[in-house]
């Protein structure tokens, strides 16, 4: 369809025409990875770096006439690229004969450039992203407790005269516990606190989730019986955010209400 030089008028409000003069799209990638593991100190370091450059990338050109009919065709553009990296460090500390403390940290920076053609206007967007994860886990013979903090931040800059910028941030705090409360009965909990913000809508969305369960092993732990309550706070919703080359997106969805399950 992209190379065929005739008009597709199946949708009278959006007419698409191919371009037989399109050049072959090329992708050039560089990947570098490094891993170090120290068995004696029980620590690991992982690092990777990625560069992706597009040449003659096929892009859609769209215009609107006075009757608001959309006309689209295809062209080759140059200048799109994506640079990303990540570093993760983990280490386990032995506290005593039955207790260990594990730390897990990671950092994920990125930069993406995209050329955009919209109604004969050519401009570019730069998305600068940074992701962070910090996790702490305590393991003993009586309890397993984990605490985590995740942060994702995307800053989109458009090279327009209006100096339009969009910022999307998401913060999440996670806490999980698994403890023995009486004989072989175990009590498990998962708590999630989330805040999502967007400069495009100036809206802050907060979310608190709590799932809990009582578990008892049967037949020498070959089978378990569990009574669980999901979404104790009865939030009945979920939040998701994403940044694109032309816009940012906030998704709010309804999920199953608070419910109890035996399994």
TABEL-V166273 format. One record per residue. N is the residue number from 1. RES is the residue in three letters. PSI is psi in degrees with one decimal (NA if undefined). NEAR is the number of other ideal C-beta (glycine too) atoms within 12 Angstrom. Layout:
N;RES;PSI;NEAR  N;RES;PSI;NEAR
This chain:
1;UNK;-38.1;19  2;UNK;-27.5;24  3;UNK;-10.5;18  4;UNK;123.4;15  5;UNK;37.8;16  6;UNK;164.6;15  7;UNK;134.1;19  8;UNK;110.0;20  9;UNK;27.4;15  10;UNK;-34.6;11  11;UNK;107.3;13  12;UNK;-15.0;14  13;UNK;-7.2;15  14;UNK;100.7;21  15;UNK;127.2;22  16;UNK;133.5;27  17;UNK;133.6;25  18;UNK;169.5;22  19;UNK;104.9;23  20;UNK;-7.2;14  21;UNK;11.7;15  22;UNK;140.9;23  23;UNK;162.2;20  24;UNK;130.0;14  25;UNK;136.7;21  26;UNK;147.2;16  27;UNK;129.9;17  28;UNK;126.7;18  29;UNK;145.3;17  30;UNK;126.1;17  31;UNK;128.4;16  32;UNK;130.3;15  33;UNK;148.4;16  34;UNK;134.4;16  35;UNK;132.8;17  36;UNK;126.9;17  37;UNK;125.6;16  38;UNK;104.8;14  39;UNK;-37.8;9  40;UNK;-41.8;9  41;UNK;-5.0;15  42;UNK;55.7;16  43;UNK;149.6;21  44;UNK;139.8;23  45;UNK;122.1;22  46;UNK;133.1;22  47;UNK;137.5;21  48;UNK;152.9;21  49;UNK;135.2;22  50;UNK;134.9;23  51;UNK;130.2;21  52;UNK;115.7;23  53;UNK;129.1;21  54;UNK;139.3;26  55;UNK;132.7;19  56;UNK;38.8;22  57;UNK;133.7;30  58;UNK;125.9;28  59;UNK;157.1;30  60;UNK;132.7;28  61;UNK;127.8;28  62;UNK;139.1;24  63;UNK;160.5;21  64;UNK;139.3;18  65;UNK;-173.1;14  66;UNK;-22.0;6  67;UNK;11.8;10  68;UNK;28.0;12  69;UNK;133.2;18  70;UNK;130.1;23  71;UNK;128.1;25  72;UNK;144.5;28  73;UNK;-174.2;30  74;UNK;150.0;29  75;UNK;167.2;25  76;UNK;138.3;26  77;UNK;155.3;27  78;UNK;152.2;21  79;UNK;-5.5;24  80;UNK;135.9;31  81;UNK;163.9;27  82;UNK;125.5;28  83;UNK;129.4;25  84;UNK;159.9;26  85;UNK;168.8;26  86;UNK;143.5;28  87;UNK;131.0;26  88;UNK;135.8;28  89;UNK;130.2;25  90;UNK;145.2;27  91;UNK;142.6;24  92;UNK;129.6;23  93;UNK;132.8;18  94;UNK;115.0;16  95;UNK;-44.9;14  96;UNK;-164.8;12  97;UNK;-19.5;8  98;UNK;3.4;12  99;UNK;139.6;19  100;UNK;150.8;22  101;UNK;124.2;23  102;UNK;133.6;26  103;UNK;144.9;24  104;UNK;117.4;27  105;UNK;143.4;26  106;UNK;152.2;28  107;UNK;132.1;26  108;UNK;90.0;27  109;UNK;156.0;26  110;UNK;155.6;27  111;UNK;127.0;26  112;UNK;132.2;30  113;UNK;134.3;29  114;UNK;127.4;32  115;UNK;132.3;30  116;UNK;134.2;31  117;UNK;115.1;28  118;UNK;111.0;24  119;UNK;49.7;17  120;UNK;5.0;14  121;UNK;122.5;19  122;UNK;123.9;19  123;UNK;174.0;25  124;UNK;157.4;26  125;UNK;142.6;32  126;UNK;123.7;30  127;UNK;113.1;35  128;UNK;120.5;24  129;UNK;149.5;31  130;UNK;127.8;27  131;UNK;139.4;29  132;UNK;141.0;25  133;UNK;130.4;27  134;UNK;122.0;24  135;UNK;139.0;27  136;UNK;125.6;26  137;UNK;128.2;27  138;UNK;126.4;27  139;UNK;122.0;24  140;UNK;-179.7;20  141;UNK;-10.3;15  142;UNK;-26.0;17  143;UNK;146.1;22  144;UNK;120.6;26  145;UNK;130.3;27  146;UNK;139.2;26  147;UNK;129.1;26  148;UNK;147.4;27  149;UNK;126.2;25  150;UNK;138.2;28  151;UNK;129.1;26  152;UNK;125.3;30  153;UNK;123.8;28  154;UNK;129.4;37  155;UNK;114.4;27  156;UNK;127.1;34  157;UNK;128.3;25  158;UNK;135.4;29  159;UNK;57.0;20  160;UNK;161.9;19  161;UNK;-20.6;8  162;UNK;-6.0;10  163;UNK;44.7;10  164;UNK;132.7;21  165;UNK;147.0;22  166;UNK;136.2;33  167;UNK;127.4;26  168;UNK;128.1;38  169;UNK;145.6;30  170;UNK;127.0;35  171;UNK;136.7;28  172;UNK;129.4;31  173;UNK;124.4;26  174;UNK;139.6;27  175;UNK;128.0;27  176;UNK;143.0;28  177;UNK;147.7;27  178;UNK;102.7;26  179;UNK;148.8;23  180;UNK;122.8;20  181;UNK;-31.2;19  182;UNK;121.7;12  183;UNK;-120.8;8  184;UNK;5.6;17  185;UNK;135.4;20  186;UNK;146.6;27  187;UNK;119.6;27  188;UNK;140.7;30  189;UNK;145.8;28  190;UNK;120.6;28  191;UNK;131.3;26  192;UNK;124.4;30  193;UNK;125.7;24  194;UNK;142.4;28  195;UNK;128.1;24  196;UNK;131.2;34  197;UNK;150.9;26  198;UNK;127.9;31  199;UNK;-22.7;23  200;UNK;-34.8;24  201;UNK;-10.2;18  202;UNK;33.9;11  203;UNK;135.9;18  204;UNK;128.7;19  205;UNK;124.3;27  206;UNK;145.0;20  207;UNK;134.5;28  208;UNK;122.2;23  209;UNK;142.9;31  210;UNK;120.0;25  211;UNK;137.6;29  212;UNK;154.0;29  213;UNK;145.5;29  214;UNK;127.7;26  215;UNK;138.4;26  216;UNK;126.5;23  217;UNK;146.7;17  218;UNK;154.8;13  219;UNK;57.3;10  220;UNK;43.0;8  221;UNK;17.2;12  222;UNK;-12.6;8  223;UNK;144.6;12  224;UNK;146.7;21  225;UNK;126.7;20  226;UNK;137.9;23  227;UNK;114.1;20  228;UNK;147.5;25  229;UNK;119.2;24  230;UNK;140.4;27  231;UNK;60.5;27  232;UNK;-38.2;22  233;UNK;-4.1;20  234;UNK;50.6;19  235;UNK;-39.2;27  236;UNK;37.4;18  237;UNK;161.5;23  238;UNK;157.7;20  239;UNK;135.4;31  240;UNK;142.2;22  241;UNK;150.9;35  242;UNK;151.7;22  243;UNK;129.7;35  244;UNK;171.0;20  245;UNK;-27.8;29  246;UNK;-14.6;26  247;UNK;165.6;23  248;UNK;153.0;32  249;UNK;129.5;21  250;UNK;126.2;27  251;UNK;123.7;18  252;UNK;125.3;19  253;UNK;146.0;14  254;UNK;140.3;13  255;UNK;180.0;19  256;UNK;136.4;17  257;UNK;175.3;15  258;UNK;132.8;20  259;UNK;156.9;17  260;UNK;141.1;19  261;UNK;139.5;17  262;UNK;126.9;14  263;UNK;NA;15
